[in-house]
Amino acid sequence: MSRISTERKRRSGPIDAVCRWTIVNLWNVGFIPACQKDMEVIIPKKISDPQPEKGFQMPKKQMPVPLPDVQYVMRPGIIELRSGHPNLALLPAKGLLKATRMVLQREPEQALSYGSEQGPGCLIEQLRHWLGRMENITPPPKQIMITGGASQALDMLCMLLTQPGDVALVQEPTYHLALRVMRDHQLDLISVPSDKEGIQVGVLEKILRRLQRQGKQTKLFYLVSTFNNPSGISLNVERHKAITELAKKYGFLVIEDDVYHQLWYDDFSSPSLFHNAPPGTVARLGSFSKILAPGLRLGWMISSPQIIEKCVKSGVLDSGGGLGHFNAHMIAAFIEANDLDIHIVTLRSNYRERRDILVHGLKKYLPDECQWVTPGGGFFLWLRLPRGFNSTTFLAEAEASGVSYLPGNLFYTNGAGAPYCRLNFTQVSLKDLEEGPKRLGIAIRKINKII
Ligand SMILES: Cc1ncc(COP(=O)(O)O)c(C=O)c1O
């Protein structure tokens, strides 16, 4: 722990009423200007694995049931760097409990009724102002709606805007499960390559011209604009205009999946593609899964009033009364208490340090031929194995050495990506995060000897 000088006595007043951790967090995020840095605050130097929150009593476990309760699987003896989950011990159960109590005491009838199709007004209002604080944009109410997470929003857009056989462009490499969602709608997926600054716009244009010559109409273009899953790369803002102009010219909708936007660890995230796009060209998806809790199954979409209206008027939202209405009230109360802003700052500092531990381990234990770009945010590091390696076949050796990852070919439509592995740094314990690269290094050296 390091200490910063004691001007505080002179300054006292409102600052004393604020907890120190909040001060550090606000300072960390840039809310407190540098001139106030000389307050007496304790800066935590190193993170440790989070402990269950004090005061939060876990009720006794229910009876064991034979069916799985959650999606992730931890295999004994294997360090699972393949997951895409947030750190479970950081899930803010206490804050959500407080929010739930508040909702049930203050607004039980609204919260337990069928909800409005667009999502409850209380969450939409909180979200608009939260976006204003986070990104300096406050979308008008008719341009935003609550979704059942980014996955549901993508599924809904495919369902409402496409027919089987329609063309959907996809950035590659891309979030592998989005490919599955689009395949459910029998779309003809065509890949658009990316480089270290995101989509290769020149290639995109060539693909669009070719499709036009073939008489094919492109309906959608799916991309992950900030801290891409799996590559960690963000789309350079200088490419935004060209992409959205192409969307306008060729008449397709860009689905900007931006679920990692708030999780930056070095520099602030660049503005989203939606930010300066011509009206009607982009639908931007956000999610509470990565910044709050995936089990809540809620997110949001920002787009043109026409697209929002089309989605809001869908039969399923009418019949079901919105999506996750009670959870939406709970999240609204959580944001209202300022707990989301604080939680995100905690996530940033914890995940930043985890990323650094992983990178340190990779530098220390992997042979020089391995390559990666250190991600500036998000959940993943995209590792290139040495020449001649195929990450799908190498997985068995890695797992035999006690470490796992997701093979790169999953993130491509055409089986490319063989030299790459996706490594997650948010979920496993700090000890395992240090140990994982060591095991990976051992496995690589074993195969290197054979090759
Ligand atoms: C890029 C991307 N989009 C969407 C999702 C899923 O989001 P949600 O939980 O909101 O459906 C993930 C989860 O890993 C993701 O990485």
The ligand as a MOL file (V3000), in Angstrom:
LIG
                    3D

  0  0  0     0  0            999 V3000
M  V30 BEGIN CTAB
M  V30 COUNTS 16 16 0 0 0
M  V30 BEGIN ATOM
M  V30 1 C -18.7150 -10.1080 -28.6330 0
M  V30 2 C -19.7770 -10.7220 -27.7940 0
M  V30 3 N -21.0520 -10.4660 -28.0460 0
M  V30 4 C -22.0400 -10.9890 -27.3020 0
M  V30 5 C -21.7650 -11.8340 -26.2510 0
M  V30 6 C -22.9080 -12.3950 -25.4600 0
M  V30 7 O -23.5850 -11.3110 -24.9020 0
M  V30 8 P -24.9130 -11.4740 -24.0450 0
M  V30 9 O -24.5750 -12.2100 -22.8030 0
M  V30 10 O -25.3410 -10.0670 -23.7950 0
M  V30 11 O -25.8990 -12.2130 -24.8720 0
M  V30 12 C -20.4400 -12.1460 -25.9520 0
M  V30 13 C -20.1160 -13.0760 -24.8610 0
M  V30 14 O -19.0660 -13.6600 -24.7910 0
M  V30 15 C -19.4250 -11.5690 -26.7360 0
M  V30 16 O -18.1270 -11.8140 -26.4890 0
M  V30 END ATOM
M  V30 BEGIN BOND
M  V30 1 1 1 2
M  V30 2 1 2 3
M  V30 3 2 2 15
M  V30 4 2 3 4
M  V30 5 1 4 5
M  V30 6 1 5 6
M  V30 7 2 5 12
M  V30 8 1 6 7
M  V30 9 1 7 8
M  V30 10 2 8 9
M  V30 11 1 8 10
M  V30 12 1 8 11
M  V30 13 1 12 13
M  V30 14 1 12 15
M  V30 15 2 13 14
M  V30 16 1 15 16
M  V30 END BOND
M  V30 END CTAB
M  END
